Amino acid sequence: MALPKFAYFEGKIVPYAEAKVGVMTHALNYGTAAFGGVRAYWNEDEKQLFIFRPYDHFKRLLRSARLLCMNFDHTPESLTQVLKDLLRAEDAHEDMYIRPLIYKADEMIGVKCHDMTDEITIFTVPFGRYVSNDTGAHVTISGWRRIDDNTIPARGKIAGAYVNSALIKTDALRAGFDEALVLTQDGHISEGSAENIFMVRDGVLITPPVYENILEGITRRTIIQLAKEELGVEVVERPIDRTEVYICDELFMTGTAAQVTAVTKVDHRPVGDGTMGPITAKLRQMYDDVVRGKLPKYRAWNEPVYE
């Protein structure tokens, strides 16, 4: 992956090589940081780069800041403007992945979250697929459990919590799978390593509720709305038992990076007939159209970079 040319760092856009922190930085030593994942999509017909739902992403990032006792003068609107300036500096004319990161910047020893220096940085890189086999992923049930909200808040993308995700993903990949599903302490399906989960049973779209230690995903929210409004599909948020994913008709994962990733096999058991299901296929195509600004009804979700 090519490195960015620029980054937003300590209040200004600087060459990426100058966006550096010391090895004593608190966030590096203790995981006292939170991040976001945002995408921007190139629309070739309009020669325009659209950031997808940036205000929602930055609103969630600032809520994560509150969880970590951080304070910023920024608003979702001001951060969106920073991001547009950064993408213009990069002269980006292709699909991009954006990483905003808020972190405790003090160089010190000692565990705490309060009375510290809070900083924000943003960088962006060209990006394609997150799960390489996103039309027919083979997943496993992980032996690791999802971190409980009373341990580390799941609704914030807290950097330290992603060690849990890293362990889950590494074990899955080393075992020959594309991804993993993770259980709560109660044995219900929570998420993938870094994706929300949806399954279809008897024409009903089912996804774990926010109290099952999931990230309150913006792609998840988008898919729920599209399924209801455009496909007329009933959507139910409820706990999902482990064995339900072995007998469901369709299964897919969602996330800013993962987009809509079809799952066609779980622990060597085919999902449905072992191919991507019709609801998944329709939502994949619709999502791709929406993020590129091709559906006028949802155009308000797309923030143009070049005006």
C-alpha positions in Angstrom: 0.0 0.0 0.0 1.4 3.4 -1.0 1.9 5.9 1.8 -0.1 9.2 1.8 1.5 12.3 0.6 -0.1 14.4 3.4 -1.8 14.2 6.8 -3.7 16.5 9.0 -1.6 16.7 12.1 -1.6 19.0 15.1 -4.0 21.4 13.5 -2.7 21.6 9.9 -2.1 19.7 6.8 1.6 18.7 6.6 3.7 16.3 4.5 3.0 12.8 5.8 6.7 12.3 6.8 6.3 15.1 9.3 3.3 13.6 11.0 5.2 11.7 13.7 4.8 10.9 17.4 7.4 9.8 20.0 7.7 6.3 21.3 6.6 7.5 24.7 3.3 8.7 23.4 0.5 7.7 25.8 -1.8 6.3 23.0 1.0 4.1 21.7 1.8 2.6 25.1 -1.7 2.3 26.5 -4.2 2.2 23.6 -5.8 5.5 24.6 -7.0 6.4 21.2 -10.1 6.0 19.0 -10.4 6.0 15.3 -12.9 6.1 12.4 -13.1 4.5 9.1 -14.5 6.6 6.3 -14.6 6.0 2.5 -14.6 8.3 -0.5 -15.8 6.9 -3.8 -14.9 8.1 -7.3 -17.8 8.7 -9.7 -16.2 8.4 -13.2 -19.3 9.8 -15.0 -19.3 13.0 -12.9 -15.5 13.1 -12.4 -16.3 13.6 -8.8 -15.1 12.1 -5.5 -17.8 11.6 -3.0 -17.2 11.1 0.8 -19.8 8.8 2.1 -21.7 10.0 5.2 -18.8 12.0 6.7 -21.0 13.9 9.2 -22.2 10.6 10.7 -18.7 9.3 10.9 -17.3 12.3 12.6 -20.3 12.5 14.9 -19.4 9.0 16.1 -15.8 9.9 16.4 -16.5 12.8 18.7 -18.8 10.5 20.7 -15.8 8.1 21.1 -13.9 11.2 22.3 -16.3 11.6 25.1 -15.9 8.0 26.2 -12.1 8.7 26.5 -12.5 12.0 28.3 -11.3 13.9 25.3 -12.3 17.4 24.3 -12.1 19.0 20.9 -13.3 22.3 19.4 -14.0 20.5 16.2 -17.5 19.7 14.9 -18.6 17.1 12.3 -18.8 20.0 9.8 -15.3 21.4 10.6 -13.8 17.9 10.3 -15.5 17.3 7.0 -14.0 20.5 5.7 -10.6 19.4 6.9 -11.0 16.1 5.1 -12.1 17.7 1.9 -9.0 19.9 2.0 -6.8 16.9 2.7 -8.3 14.9 -0.2 -7.7 17.9 -2.5 -4.1 18.1 -1.3 -3.7 14.4 -2.2 -5.3 15.1 -5.6 -7.4 11.9 -5.1 -9.3 10.7 -8.1 -10.0 7.1 -7.1 -11.6 5.2 -4.3 -10.0 6.3 -1.0 -10.0 5.0 2.6 -9.8 7.7 5.3 -8.5 7.2 8.8 -9.2 9.8 11.4 -7.5 9.1 14.7 -8.0 10.9 18.1 -5.3 10.1 20.7 -3.7 11.0 24.0 -0.6 12.8 22.8 1.3 13.3 26.1 4.7 11.5 26.4 4.4 10.1 29.9 4.1 7.0 32.0 0.9 6.3 33.9 -2.5 5.0 33.1 -5.4 7.5 33.0 -7.7 9.3 30.5 -8.2 12.7 32.1 -6.2 15.9 32.2 -4.2 15.1 29.2 -3.4 16.5 25.7 -5.9 15.4 23.1 -4.9 15.4 19.4 -6.5 14.4 16.1 -4.8 13.3 12.9 -6.3 12.2 9.6 -4.7 10.4 6.6 -6.1 8.8 3.5 -5.0 6.1 1.1 -6.3 4.5 -2.1 -8.2 1.4 -1.1 -10.1 -1.5 -2.7 -11.4 -4.6 -1.1 -11.0 -5.3 2.6 -12.0 -9.0 2.3 -10.5 -10.3 -0.9 -13.2 -12.9 -1.4 -16.1 -10.6 -0.7 -18.5 -12.3 -3.0 -18.2 -15.7 -1.3 -16.4 -15.5 2.0 -15.7 -18.6 4.1 -15.9 -17.8 7.8 -15.4 -19.6 11.1 -16.7 -19.1 14.6 -13.8 -17.7 16.6 -12.6 -19.2 19.8 -12.1 -15.6 21.1 -15.1 -13.8 22.6 -16.0 -10.2 21.8 -15.0 -7.7 24.5 -17.9 -6.7 26.6 -19.2 -3.1 26.7 -18.5 -3.0 30.4 -14.9 -3.9 29.7 -14.1 -1.6 26.8 -17.0 0.4 25.1 -17.9 -1.5 21.9 -19.9 1.4 20.5 -16.7 3.4 20.2 -13.8 2.4 17.9 -11.3 2.3 20.8 -7.9 1.6 19.5 -6.9 -0.8 22.4 -10.0 -2.9 21.8 -8.8 -3.9 18.4 -6.2 -6.3 19.8 -9.3 -8.4 20.3 -10.1 -8.1 16.6 -6.5 -8.7 15.5 -6.3 -12.0 17.5 -9.6 -13.1 15.9 -8.6 -12.2 12.4 -5.1 -13.7 12.6 -6.3 -17.1 13.9 -9.0 -17.2 11.1 -6.6 -16.4 8.3 -4.0 -18.8 9.6 -6.6 -21.5 9.7 -7.5 -20.9 6.0 -10.7 -18.8 6.5 -11.5 -15.4 5.1 -13.0 -14.0 8.3 -14.5 -15.0 11.6 -17.7 -14.5 13.5 -17.3 -13.7 17.2 -19.6 -14.6 20.1 -20.6 -12.6 23.1 -20.0 -13.9 26.6 -23.6 -15.2 26.4 -22.8 -17.2 23.3 -24.7 -15.0 20.8 -23.3 -13.8 17.5 -21.9 -10.3 18.0 -19.8 -9.3 14.9 -17.1 -10.3 12.6 -13.6 -9.3 13.5 -14.4 -5.8 12.3 -17.8 -6.0 10.6 -21.5 -6.1 11.5 -23.4 -9.2 10.7 -26.7 -9.8 8.9 -28.5 -13.0 8.1 -31.7 -13.8 6.1 -34.1 -16.4 7.4 -37.4 -17.0 5.6 -37.2 -13.6 3.9 -36.6 -11.7 7.1 -33.3 -9.7 7.5 -31.9 -10.2 11.0 -29.0 -8.4 12.7 -27.7 -8.3 16.3 -29.0 -5.3 18.3 -26.7 -2.6 19.7 -26.6 -4.3 23.2 -24.8 -7.3 21.8 -21.4 -5.6 22.1 -21.4 -4.4 18.5 -20.1 -1.2 16.9 -23.0 1.0 16.0 -22.1 0.8 12.3 -22.9 3.5 9.8 -22.9 0.9 7.0 -25.1 -1.2 9.1 -27.5 1.7 9.5 -27.4 2.3 5.8 -28.2 -1.3 4.9 -31.1 -1.4 7.3 -32.6 1.7 5.7 -32.1 0.4 2.1 -33.5 -3.0 2.9 -36.7 -1.5 4.4 -37.2 1.4 1.9 -36.0 0.0 -1.3 -36.5 -3.8 -1.0 -39.5 -3.8 1.3 -37.7 -6.4 3.5 -38.6 -6.8 7.1 -35.6 -6.1 9.3 -35.4 -7.4 12.9 -32.8 -6.6 15.4 -32.5 -9.4 17.9 -29.8 -11.8 19.4 -28.6 -14.5 17.0 -27.8 -18.0 18.3 -24.6 -19.6 17.0 -26.3 -22.4 15.2 -28.6 -20.1 13.3 -25.8 -19.1 11.0 -25.5 -22.8 10.0 -29.1 -23.0 8.8 -29.8 -19.5 7.6 -30.6 -18.7 3.9 -28.2 -15.8 3.5 -25.4 -14.3 5.5 -23.4 -11.1 4.9 -21.1 -8.7 6.7 -21.0 -4.9 6.5 -18.6 -2.2 7.4 -17.0 0.9 5.8 -14.0 -1.2 4.8 -15.9 -4.5 4.2 -18.8 -2.7 2.4 -21.2 -5.6 1.8 -19.3 -8.9 2.0 -21.3 -12.0 1.1 -20.7 -15.1 3.3 -21.3 -18.4 1.5 -19.8 -20.9 4.0 -19.5 -21.1 7.8 -17.2 -23.7 9.3 -17.3 -25.7 6.0 -21.1 -25.6 6.0 -22.7 -23.9 3.0 -25.0 -20.9 3.6 -28.2 -21.6 1.7 -27.2 -23.1 -1.6 -23.5 -22.1 -1.1 -23.7 -19.0 -3.4 -24.5 -15.3 -2.7 -28.3 -14.9 -2.0 -30.6 -12.6 -3.9 -31.2 -10.1 -1.0 -27.4 -9.9 -0.5 -26.8 -9.3 -4.2 -29.4 -6.6 -4.4 -28.1 -4.8 -1.4 -24.4 -5.0 -2.6 -25.3 -3.4 -5.9 -27.6 -0.8 -4.3 -24.9 0.1 -1.8 -22.3 0.6 -4.5 -24.7 2.9 -6.4 -25.5 4.9 -3.3 -21.9 5.5 -2.2 -21.0 6.8 -5.7 -23.9 9.2 -5.7 -25.9 7.4 -8.3 -29.2 7.3 -6.4 -30.7 10.8 -6.1 -32.9 9.8 -3.2 -29.8 9.3 -1.0 -27.6 12.0 -2.5 -27.5 13.9 0.7 -25.2 11.2 2.1 -22.6 12.0 -0.5 -20.3 15.0 0.2 -18.5 16.1 -3.0 -14.8 17.0 -2.7 -14.3 18.9 -5.9 -16.7 21.8 -6.4 
